[in-house]
Amino acid sequence: MQDYQSFIGEVLIEEDELKTRIRELGEEISRDYAGKEILAICILRGGVMFLTDLIRHIKPLVAIDFMSVSSYGVGSRTSDGHVRITLDLTTSIGDKHVLIVEDIIDSGNTLASVIELLQTRHPASLEVCTLLNKVSRREVDIPIKYCGFEIPDKFVFGYGLDMDEYYRNLPFIGVVDLDKYDPDL
């Protein structure tokens, strides 16, 4: 596998910036949900690192559950437009305060489908928290209550976001220089 240093174009968000902003988001969520219990739903796989760091900074009680949703074909870097739920929740969300935790929102199509599905399950409230918001790519309006960073239209990886399923463990958000990336190395 290719060393990320050979294809990184730039570090978009440093580790310290991530830590600071995630702590701030946790504090904001804590204020907004004071006296309530939260069910945080992590959209797998990219959101796992963000979720685990975020909930460490949330004071109200937090339960977690997971969904795996895909709109990308195998090996593809663009959505095919067909949303598939590959892992559904194990928890009933009826009358619960649900917080969807997402790593990145791009076109918004996948998340719009998830929100529509979850609304049919009658949560007490349903809000979205995303680490990264790529507004320039948005095709569907998504009501984002908590946003870590708005980013430009660049292919990013690290801190939960993958490049061909690898590099999620990096402590920063980097930009891929696609001219230097070779998936066969």
N, C-alpha and C positions, 0 to 999 in steps of 0.2 A: 504494500500500500504506500502511496506517495506521501512524503512528509509534507504537512500543511504549509510549512515555511516556503516550500517551492512554488506554491500557487496562491498564497495570500496576497491580495492587492493592498489591503490596509486593515488595521484594527479600527473598527467603527465605534465600538463601545468597550472601554477598558473594564477590567474586573472591578476596580474600586467604584466606577460609575454605576455598574450594575448593582453592587451591594448597597450603595447609598439610595438609589432610586427604589429598589425593592423594599428596603426598610421604610421609606416614605410611603409607598403604596400600602404596606401592612398597617402603618399607623392610620392612614386615611380610612381604610376598610374597617379597622377597629373602632374608629369614631362613628362611622356610619352604621355599623351593626351592633353598637353597644346594647347589651341586654338581650341580644338575639343569638340563636345558634345558626351556624352557617354550614351548608353542604357545599363544599368546593368540588367541582367536577373538572378533572384534568383531562384535556384532550391529548391522548397519547400520540406519539412518544415524545415529541419535542417539548411538551409542557412540563415534563416531570421535574427537571432541575428547578425551573421557575416556581412550580408549586411548592416543592419542599423548602426552598429558601423563603418564599413568601409567607407560608403559614407559620413559620418561626416568629414572625413579627405581628401576628394577629392575636389580639387578646381574647375576644369572645371564643366560645367553644366552636371547634371546627371538626367536622367529619369530612372524609374524602371518599370519592368514588372516581371511576375512570371510564372513559369512552375512547374507542379507537374508530376514527372516521377517515375515510380516504376518498379523494377525488382525483388521485394521480395513478396512472398506469404504472406497472412495474418498470423501474429504471427511468421514469419520465420526470422532467423538471417542470412540466406544465400540466395543469388540470385538464382532465378529459370531460369535465362537466357533469359526470355521473357520481353522485355522492353515495357512498356505501358505508354502512355502520358495520364494522368488523368485530366490535366488542361493545355491548350495551351495558348500561348501568346495572348493578345488582341491588341498588337501594331505591326504594320508592321516593319520589321527590314531591309528592302531594303535600301541600301546605308547608313546605320547607322553603327557607331562604337560600336560593341556589346562586352560587357564584361560579360561572364558567371561567376556567383558567386556561388561557391559550398562549402559546409561544409567539405566534405571529399571525396577523390578519393581513391577507393580501387582497384578492378580489372580493372576499366576503361571501362568496357563494356557498362554500362548505359550512361555514359557521351559521349562515342564514338558515340552512336546512336543519342544522342541529337545534337552533333556537326554536324554529317552527315545531319540530318534534317535541322538544321539552315543554313547550307551552301547552301542548295537548295533555300533559301529565299534571297540570294544575298546581304548579309551585306557588307558594305565597308571594315570592318575588323571584325575579330572574335577572341577573346582571352579568356583564362581561368584563373580565380583567385580562388584558393582553400585555405581554412584555413589549412586543414590537408591533407598530401599526404602519403599514405601507400604504398610505392614503392615496398616492398617485395611481395605484393599481386597482382601486376600489370600483367594483361593478354593482354592488348591492349595498344599500345603506345598513350599517350595523350600529346598534346603540351601544357604544363603548363607554362604560362608566369610569373605568380605571385603565390608564394607559401609561406604560413605562416610558417608551420612546417612540416618536414618529421618525421613521427612517426613509431615506430615498429609495428609489427603485433599483436596488442592487441585490445580487444573489449573496445571501449571508449564511454563515455557518458558525458553529460553536455554541457553548452554553445551552445545550439541548437540541439545537438545530443541526441537522446532519448534512453531510455531503456524501451521497451514496451510502447512507447508514453509518458512516463513521464521523469522527471529530466532534461528537456531541459533548465529550468530556472536557473540552477546552473551557477555561474560565472567563473567556471574553467573546464578543461577537466580532467575527472577521468578515471581510468581503472576499469572495472568490474571484480571482482573475481567471476567467474561463479559457483564455488563450494559453494559460500555463498549466491548467488542470488536465491530467490524463488518467481516466478511470482504469486504464489497463496496467498502470504501474503499481 
